Amino acid sequence: MSGQVDLDRYARTDLEVRRGTKWRRYGATAIAAWVADMDYPIADEVRGAVADLLGADDLGYPDPALDRAVRDAFAARARARYGMAVEADEVVLVSDVVQAIYLGLLAFTEPGDGVVFLTPAYPPFASAVAETGRRAVRCPLVRGDDRYEVDLDSLGSLVRAGGCAMLLLCNPHNPTGRSFTRDELEAIAAVALDAGLVVVSDEIHADLTLAGATHVAFASLGPEVAARTVTLSSASKAFNVAGLRCAVAAFGSEALRERFERFPAHARGSVSVVGMVAALAAWEQAGTWLEAVRAHLAANRELVSAFAERYVPATYRPPEATYLAWLDLGAYGLGDDPTAWLRANARVALSPGPDFGVEGRGFARLNFATPRPVLEEMLERLGAALGGRGPSTR
Ligand SMILES: Cc1ncc(COP(=O)(O)O)c(C=O)c1O
């Protein structure tokens, strides 16, 4: 139990019969540690708000007042928690963060423009850039002594040489779990200001910043930076309601919002009343639940670190945020994508490193947002398989 919230409630056998894609894909054949959903019970406040809607058969079109309430709740929270100077009038609801990335690319760049992002990268970054006919400019993070680091010199020269119009930032960073510091973000912002980039900052994992780190919102760096920044967020990741589809785009200037809203509202799609009610309850009422989840994740992170200390000691850098562990399994000689071998030999399903770009060859991403007994079993299985194989001598 974490406070009043029993985050270890579900056993592996309960999870294996779930209908969501995380557990559906491999069923009982492998413990699911891939897609970024958590295995915890959702917050009572969120369940209650959705149950009230269902209980009252109140599933009609949402009233604009509800849309406004969600935007107000996000703006108030972003101001209070992350120091962003954002007003509800500059917030737009979208169905999901990835949709807003596509729309942002179409609204703020032209075909052929360069779009820079830090790699390895959450896979939709590269596909959104490619599918909208923009050019991906990849800036690899560098493995430092304690954490992955931004190579600022390389970022500056890639932006200058690459004809970039946009920076697609992911902070906290998926898959490395980096929570970029104020100094790092200020240096990144200097590059963006110098080159006149629009910055789309995907901060969906901000609320999952773990003990030891503090989330710094890119748009909080000052008015000049905010004016060129679009912050994307959602309750979906931190409150584990990704299936409900409700996200926000917060614009640092009216001009950016107006450019985004040139896409007619009906073409942008709409958000369901269930998604809105859940987001509102999450942001306004589920703070205690979120604290319990963050504490549980921080403890799970320790278990993963102990595992990594044993099996990938030289290369592992623990995440500062998120529930994702980025594992370099290159030493085991399992090829570019170690995940098929892990599914067959450890019966655990991780995300393939190469999905995150060439920088992910030989890596796998492990999702540790699961009840403690499930994580223990997962790590035991992985340890037995990797221990049996041993690092490659080739
Ligand atoms: C960095 C990042 N952005 C966006 C998403 C997906 O958000 P949505 O479901 O709102 O598109 C994820 C999901 O894992 C993510 O890790």
The ligand as an SDF file (V2000), in Angstrom:
LIG
                    3D

 16 16  0  0  0  0  0  0  0  0999 V2000
    6.7590   11.6460  -25.0740 C   0  0  0  0  0  0  0  0  0  0  0  0
    5.3810   11.1700  -25.3820 C   0  0  0  0  0  0  0  0  0  0  0  0
    4.5430   11.9720  -26.0470 N   0  0  0  0  0  0  0  0  0  0  0  0
    3.2800   11.5760  -26.3550 C   0  0  0  0  0  0  0  0  0  0  0  0
    2.8220   10.3250  -25.9820 C   0  0  0  0  0  0  0  0  0  0  0  0
    1.4520    9.8880  -26.3710 C   0  0  0  0  0  0  0  0  0  0  0  0
    0.5060   10.8050  -25.9910 O   0  0  0  0  0  0  0  0  0  0  0  0
   -0.9500   10.7460  -26.6160 P   0  0  0  0  0  0  0  0  0  0  0  0
   -1.5060    9.4080  -26.3200 O   0  0  0  0  0  0  0  0  0  0  0  0
   -1.6580   11.8710  -25.9550 O   0  0  0  0  0  0  0  0  0  0  0  0
   -0.7560   10.9670  -28.0930 O   0  0  0  0  0  0  0  0  0  0  0  0
    3.6650    9.4690  -25.2810 C   0  0  0  0  0  0  0  0  0  0  0  0
    3.1950    8.1250  -24.9130 C   0  0  0  0  0  0  0  0  0  0  0  0
    3.9210    7.3070  -24.4740 O   0  0  0  0  0  0  0  0  0  0  0  0
    4.9690    9.9000  -24.9750 C   0  0  0  0  0  0  0  0  0  0  0  0
    5.8190    9.1160  -24.3080 O   0  0  0  0  0  0  0  0  0  0  0  0
  1  2  1  0
  2  3  1  0
  2 15  2  0
  3  4  2  0
  4  5  1  0
  5  6  1  0
  5 12  2  0
  6  7  1  0
  7  8  1  0
  8  9  2  0
  8 10  1  0
  8 11  1  0
 12 13  1  0
 12 15  1  0
 13 14  2  0
 15 16  1  0
M  END
$$$$
